[in-house]
């Protein structure tokens, strides 16, 4: 601190922080820090202008909103000193530590006082502050290295870190870290799932319905969703092997008791792969994402079917149907594209259209056509006033327009469209 700076002129911000990830298990809680530092302020006659509390990790630069607010208020002159429990409460990374030291260099921050130390704008004291802050960062970095080494050792011992998959339960004893045991209530059902796919050719959706009917729930009391079913069926942990971390390519043999054998697992994978049809190209349909199911509110999707003709030709049929995202048992009937177009055409006389937008499109098309006639064909450009019938134009687009034109047309509608029992309604 500058010796000419009187003690009374120091305006302290009491900053207390507790990491949400328990950087130091021995660190005091936020309220304990506040209590201790208030007692120190009373003893030494320090003036605390404001108390700030925060529960964010200080490992990453600029990720603490309360801390950033405090630095901004120091720059504005509200505070010129900080009172905190220890230097590592302020920073465990080089970026935030540098911001504090810069404020000292600019003579905006006159003092940092901790429970047992004091740092002022003095070369030796700033150097010590930087050493203590760097030491805290070193501790963090070493912890990360040690944790990764410990997890790798656990894997090599045959114990997979993390939450045990459905069908297993984590051991809660401290001396059995990362170990799991068979869940006697759910493991038999997990085994049945693999057997039904391998021997009875059940699909994941059929398995999901069966689990819903049997009211299967995880040990946390939650039902499985369809995605969870496939995650279970693809998980090699159930026959005794696992990859950790996922995607690393590092495989280990577990010491846990397998629920199934590898032969059954591979048969399930073969069945799943046979039933899986990869999408070779992204298909576009005219009316997807524009209509909702009138029963459950899910989106309306589409697919195409091809039928071979006796003369060797092929007919293409497009069907629109409920995705069943909100209700897997939705009974809404699918409709083919010609039927859907006729339903939409029937609505054009009553639906509320953005007529200005449609009219502008028509006028743009006429101008474009006249340019083509005069510029390419050499015809004289005539100014012809055309009375545009908006609703007839929309019907024409629905029958003869391109995929993009049809989608743009429905985008001009002011009403939401619903498909229910092959009928289109709006609201």
Secondary structure, DSSP 8 states (H G I E B T S, - for coil): --TTS-GGG--EEEEEE--TT-S-TTS--HHHHHHHHHHHHHHHT--EEEEEEE---SSSTT--HHHHHHHHHHHHTS-SEEE-S-HHHH-SSHHHHHHHHHHHHTTS--EEE-SS-EEES-HHHHHHHHHHHHHHHHHHHHHHHHHHHHHHHHHHHT---S---TTEEE---GGGTT-EEE-TTTHHHHHHHHHHHHHH---HHHHHHHHHHTT---TTS----HHHHHHHHT-GGGGTEEESSTTS--EEE--S--SS-HHHHHHHHHHHHHH----SS----SSTTSEEETTT--BEEEEEEEEE-TTS-EEEEEEEEE--SS-TT-----EEHHHHHHHHHHHTTTS-B-HHHHHHHHHHHHHHHHHHIIIII------------HHHHHHHHHHH--HHHHHHHHHTBSS-EEEETTEEEE-
